[in-house]
């Protein structure tokens, strides 16, 4: 079948979805074309997904991409088993020129064809969500349901959102435009002008360990949809979900008549540091990165030839001033602190509580009562080991465990972390959150709560007043950054002060969440993840700025 016929068929198939996505990002309403419930994928989908995952273990992951000079792989599931999968290691001097050579046909295809191909890639990934869920679970340590939802439909939503924004930005300018300038009695000046969205070059997507697909898909699909080849460089402990993504993308591109080398995989040897090598290659013109502040800062300082999009670390803060639903507040916070063992860039760390206490619908509560009651809410939520395993997942790496163990030495422990046995996976390291009391007025405590402690570590910071909490919030966002901010207050004045800080320091705010929506969760097409306006991240998922600088517009004009 001719490539243009295939492209036309893909447009016909996916144009209604693209139109719905365009409308949804305009209205910010709820919408998702990807089912959240595991049973929605068919009666045999779950066992088929497990079987597909097991079939990948202990074997080479063939991709047939150019420049393979070795086979590498070192993934061990946080639940215990070694995956034993080996992946192609790239000779970048061969691979990168091949990727550049694939660009012209993809550029000439135009925004609509590129969007349709990207949506087909996402549709095929969606059909294999159970397989991807197993891959995410056994590389990130997420519990199954979270791996299924966040690693599957929610990640696919974020990828589709990026495609949608990319299409919208590329089509703001018409492809063709007549131009006529009146000249009085003389004939008008007439030109025919064409405008082409031109990709920057090879895009490097550097994946993270904890959310390989959710954090990876926005950059991957934003770059691909704007005409750029994408080199996917996964975290060495979380290769499989992104390797599967690359394989699906290459299959779809080939079937649609485009070079498969528009999407390639780069897996490094142990301690090779391939990301640093790739980041400064002249062919690499776009970089997407999620991870530590140190490496994000290095990329921003050294990858000068590339447009760099980073999501780094922040100190997420919740101001607790007052509430009219004390039990709901405690339950909401307990869930937020516990989900995936706090191993989310959006998990609250610092809870700012007036030392004189707060007001509630049942009367005043002292600082100590609030902290004790929150500790009790967490303990109650995680008291049953089966439910605890389903919420906590597994600790992703030894560094997180070290931070949990060190937290008890930072202050008065209000809630100690405990180990939870996982009968299905005896090798899993499962730990409940630790809550430490700190005094916001003590300089030695400040060093602790103004540093990020990634994992299930949070601090109940005593402050003199709500006004002091707001000022500490401002300083935290300005100096350390924040992916999320939360506040509980029944005071219009305190709400205004918190909101003003978030508007001025550019941080996303959630107010008085007491139900089934949590500060550390965001919905594609409606919520912005990060703002790009504070040190935690220089980009937001997803807005026009996230996609618009991945291409430039080149004009050709000639006499009409």
Buried (B, 14 or more C-beta within 10 A) or exposed (E): EEBEEBBEBBBEEBBEBBEBBBEBBEEEEEBBBBBBEBEEBEEEBBEBBBEBBEEBBEEEBEBEBBBBEEBBBBBBBBBBEEBEBBBBBBEBEEBBBBBBEBBEBBBEBBBBBBBBBBBBBBBEBBBBBBBBBBBBBBBBBBBBBBBBBBBBBBBBBBBBBBBBBBBBBBBEEEEEEEEEEEEEEEEEEEEEBEBBBBBBBBBBBBBBBBBBBBBBBBBBBBBBBBBBBBBBBBBBBBBBBBBBBBBBBBBBBBBBBBBBBBBBBBBBEEEEEBBBBBBBBEBBBBBBBBBBBEBBEBBBEEBEBBBBBBBBBBBBBBBBBBBBBBBBBBBBBBBBBBBBBBBBBBBBBBBBBBBEBBBBEEEEBBBBBBBBBBBBBBBEBBEEBEEBBBBBBBBBBEEBBEBBEEBBEBBEBBBBBEEBEBEEBEEBBBBBBBBBBBBBEBEEBBEBBBEBBBBBBBBBBBBBEBBBBBBBBBBBBBEBBBBBBBBBBBEEEBBEBBBEBBEEBBBBBBBBBBEEEBBBBBBBBBBBBBBBBBBBBBBBBBBBBBBBBBBEEEEEEEEE
